[in-house]
Amino acid sequence: MQFYIRLGGKKMGIQNFSEDVLLIILPEQPQHGQEIEIVIRLLRDSAGFDVMVDFSEVEILTSGSICGLITLDKLLNGSGRKLVFFDIPSAIKQIFVRTGLLAVFDLADDQFDAIQHIQDKNSSMAEF
């Protein structure tokens, strides 16, 4: 699965990053996109993916978007999978701090760091 939408030169969408990792690239206003809902529906059928979410274009995060992210996190955690956010603008990171969600979500600095978070989870799971 791989599809993108381009608006004003900005890329957003969902892609298979690898055979078991999905990459979501959120738009400036995630509540106007359907990326989170599409991935939730996909994972309800088959939770065989870890998910990385690129926040680099996000300017506004509403309570509806936060609820979608919480739902996605619960769905993935319930199936032993990982959700990692990366490239989070400071204004958006402050929303996570103020709402107390900083401790709930796994935040990485960039895409490479997000991949490391997922690989660390997978290697620690293999030890059991």
Secondary structure, DSSP 8 states (H G I E B T S, - for coil): -EEEEEETTEEEEEEEEETTEEEEE--SSGGGS-HHHHHHHHHHH----EEEEE-TT-----HHHHHHHHHHHHHHHHTT--EEEES--HHHHHHHHHTT-TTTSEEESSHHHHHHHHHHHHHHHHT-
